[in-house]
Amino acid sequence: MELEAQARLIEEYAGQIVPGLVQTEGYARALFEMFDPKAASEKIDELVTARMSRQTLLSAEFPPDISLILDEAVLRRTFGGPTVMHAQLSRLVDLTLTPTSVVQVLPFEHGGHALVGGTLTLMTLDNGAHVAYEESISTGTLLEDLAAVSARRRAYDLLRACALSPSDTATFIRSLMEVLPDERHT
């Protein structure tokens, strides 16, 4: 979170869930409840509040530029039911191409790739430094070594080249929104 606050550019690949910086409150709540179904509601509220507070940097006077590549699985794996997922997908559509954000989907048809199995966040900091942060289910690793960061950058760039354009991403996400069941009729 400290590095995010210093970043001028945040580029992220997510293979399983929507990145925290762009999660809706309902989606974040559903994730936390799924992760620990025995957690007290107060604890879940604290986690959701913390997650939402991270997003204030997106509306700062000088917000960072954000580029997200989302594996198709991120969009198809629902959390919190159709209403929550519809709101989350709508948020992603709104971010597909703005002055400070780009969202692209990496479709299943692309097949395997170097970043499968985790998440990768590349950050360019205010001071010009480049760092990478890799995260799996229970661990996270900050990489500052130029060679390691460059290797992750190359993997990210290859995925970006194979991902849908922002326009095609918005169309794809909208098509998923249309087939979500209507909870009012279930």
Buried (B, 14 or more C-beta within 10 A) or exposed (E): EEBBEBBBBBBBBBBEBBBBBBBBBBBBBBBBBEEEEEBEEEEBEEBBEEBBEBBEBBEEEEBBBBBBBBBBBBBEEBBBBBBBBBBBBBBBBEBBBEEBBBBBBBBEEBEEBBBEEBBBBBBBBEEEBBBBBBBEEEEEEEBEEEEBBEBBBEBBEEBBEBBBEBEBBBBBBEEBBEEBEEEEEE
